[in-house]
Amino acid sequence: MKNPFTRMICKSAFTSKPLPMIFCVLFGMLMGLISKMFDSVSLIGDITTELGIWILLASLIAAFSRSAKAAALHVFLFFASMLTVYYLYTLKLFGYFPFYVFMRWMVIAVCSPICAWMIYLSRGKNIAAVIFASLPVSLLLAQGFSFFYTFSLVRAFDLFSALILILLLPANSKNRILVFMLAVVLAFLLVKFHVISMIFGGL
């Protein structure tokens, strides 16, 4: 039986071929602009400078695209347009272009279609779908686990984002339970071996 959350969102989004691409470009540009404008604003700036919101948005875009290929394209367009606007705005405001940081983010953008393809397939009912769905959830749990002793609102947002993906990505209740269990294990490993800081540190 189809996930009711998935069915509800699919009916209202990404129904025609050109519109999703235009939407992803415009949405990416808007998010890039908002991210830069609110860089120094408490909470909003803190959230947009962390990974959680980008994992959530990219996962949702991929999951509710019309095909795996479309998911890969949509997520790439989203990140490419977001990064372009963000760093062009940085150049306009401060007169310099952080080329090294920009290139690291662009590497992530180039790799994002592979991740998007996996997220799209996470809506299936097989074991691969469980594994694919657990990946973004585990990243969010690893980011957000410190909420339980810091009570940081940013980390609370990460946990809330993980909950959203657990509700929306798996095809049924059984898969949700399996995704949660696997994601907890993966999150523990990510934290224990400092994987996130090794890959994304300095961004």
C-alpha positions in Angstrom: 0.0 0.0 0.0 1.3 3.4 -1.0 2.6 5.7 1.8 -0.3 8.2 2.3 2.1 11.1 2.8 3.8 10.2 -0.5 0.5 10.0 -2.3 -0.7 13.3 -1.0 2.5 15.2 -2.0 2.9 13.5 -5.4 -0.6 14.7 -6.4 0.3 18.3 -5.9 3.9 18.6 -7.1 6.1 17.7 -10.1 3.3 16.8 -12.5 4.9 18.2 -15.7 8.4 18.0 -17.1 9.5 21.7 -17.5 7.9 23.0 -14.4 9.9 20.9 -11.9 13.2 22.0 -13.4 12.1 25.7 -13.3 10.8 25.2 -9.8 14.1 23.7 -8.6 16.2 26.4 -10.2 14.0 29.2 -8.7 13.8 27.5 -5.3 17.5 27.0 -5.2 18.1 30.7 -6.1 15.7 31.7 -3.4 17.3 29.5 -0.8 20.7 30.8 -1.8 19.6 34.4 -1.4 17.8 33.7 2.0 20.9 31.8 3.3 23.2 34.7 2.6 20.8 37.4 3.7 20.2 35.7 7.1 23.8 34.5 7.6 24.2 36.7 10.7 20.6 36.2 12.0 20.3 34.0 15.0 18.7 30.6 14.5 17.8 31.1 10.8 21.4 31.7 9.9 22.5 28.9 12.2 20.1 26.5 10.4 21.0 27.5 6.9 24.7 27.2 7.5 24.3 23.6 8.7 23.8 20.4 6.7 20.4 19.5 8.1 18.2 21.7 6.0 20.0 20.9 2.8 19.8 17.2 3.4 16.0 17.6 4.1 15.3 19.7 1.1 17.4 17.7 -1.4 15.8 14.4 -0.1 12.3 15.7 -0.5 13.0 17.1 -4.0 14.5 13.7 -5.0 11.8 11.6 -3.4 8.9 13.3 -5.1 10.4 13.7 -8.6 8.7 11.7 -11.4 11.7 9.4 -12.0 15.2 8.5 -10.7 16.7 10.5 -13.6 14.5 13.5 -12.9 15.4 13.3 -9.2 19.1 13.4 -10.1 18.6 16.4 -12.4 16.3 18.3 -10.0 18.6 18.0 -7.0 21.6 19.1 -9.1 19.8 22.1 -10.4 18.7 23.0 -6.9 22.2 22.9 -5.5 23.9 24.6 -8.5 21.5 27.5 -8.5 21.6 27.9 -4.7 25.4 27.9 -4.6 25.6 30.3 -7.6 23.4 32.9 -6.0 24.9 32.4 -2.5 28.4 33.0 -3.6 27.6 35.7 -6.2 25.8 37.6 -3.4 28.9 37.0 -1.2 31.1 38.6 -3.9 28.7 41.6 -4.2 28.6 42.2 -0.5 32.2 41.6 0.5 34.1 42.0 -2.8 35.8 38.6 -2.6 35.0 35.1 -3.8 35.8 32.2 -1.5 36.9 29.9 -4.3 38.1 27.0 -2.2 34.9 26.7 -0.2 32.8 27.2 -3.4 34.7 24.4 -5.1 34.1 22.0 -2.2 30.4 22.7 -2.3 30.4 22.3 -6.1 31.9 18.8 -5.6 29.0 18.0 -3.3 26.6 19.4 -6.0 28.2 17.3 -8.7 27.9 14.2 -6.5 24.3 15.0 -5.4 22.6 13.3 -8.5 23.9 9.9 -7.2 22.4 10.6 -3.8 19.2 11.8 -5.4 18.9 8.6 -7.4 19.2 6.6 -4.2 16.7 8.7 -2.4 14.2 8.3 -5.2 14.6 4.5 -5.0 14.2 4.7 -1.2 10.4 4.8 -1.8 10.4 1.2 -2.8 9.6 -1.8 -0.6 12.8 -3.9 -0.9 15.9 -4.0 1.3 17.7 -1.5 -1.0 15.0 1.0 -0.4 15.5 0.6 3.4 19.2 1.1 3.1 18.9 4.1 0.8 16.3 5.8 3.0 18.4 5.3 6.1 21.3 7.2 4.7 19.9 10.8 4.9 18.1 9.9 8.2 21.4 8.7 9.7 23.1 11.9 8.8 20.4 14.0 10.4 20.4 11.8 13.5 24.2 12.1 13.8 23.9 15.8 13.5 21.0 16.1 15.9 21.9 13.7 18.7 23.7 16.4 20.7 20.3 18.1 21.2 19.7 15.7 24.2 22.5 17.4 26.2 22.8 20.8 24.5 19.1 21.5 23.8 20.2 23.4 20.7 17.3 24.5 18.5 19.4 23.8 15.4 20.0 20.2 16.6 16.3 19.9 17.3 15.6 21.0 13.7 17.9 18.1 12.6 16.0 15.6 14.6 12.7 17.0 13.3 14.0 16.7 9.8 14.9 13.1 10.4 11.4 12.4 11.6 10.0 14.0 8.5 12.1 11.7 6.3 11.2 8.7 8.3 7.5 9.5 7.7 7.8 10.4 4.1 10.4 8.2 2.5 9.6 4.5 3.4 6.8 2.9 1.6 5.1 1.3 4.6 5.2 1.0 8.4 7.5 -2.0 8.3 10.1 -0.2 6.3 9.8 2.8 8.6 10.8 0.7 11.5 13.7 -0.9 9.6 14.9 2.5 8.4 14.8 3.9 11.9 16.8 1.0 13.3 19.4 1.0 10.6 19.7 4.8 10.7 20.4 4.7 14.5 23.2 2.2 13.9 24.7 4.2 11.1 24.4 7.5 13.0 26.3 5.9 15.9 29.1 5.0 13.6 29.1 8.4 11.9 29.5 10.0 15.4 32.0 7.6 16.7 34.4 7.9 13.8 33.8 11.6 13.2 32.8 11.0 9.6 30.8 14.1 9.1 33.5 16.4 10.4 36.1 14.7 8.2 34.0 15.2 5.0 32.2 18.4 5.6 34.5 20.2 8.2 35.2 23.8 7.2 32.2 24.3 5.0 
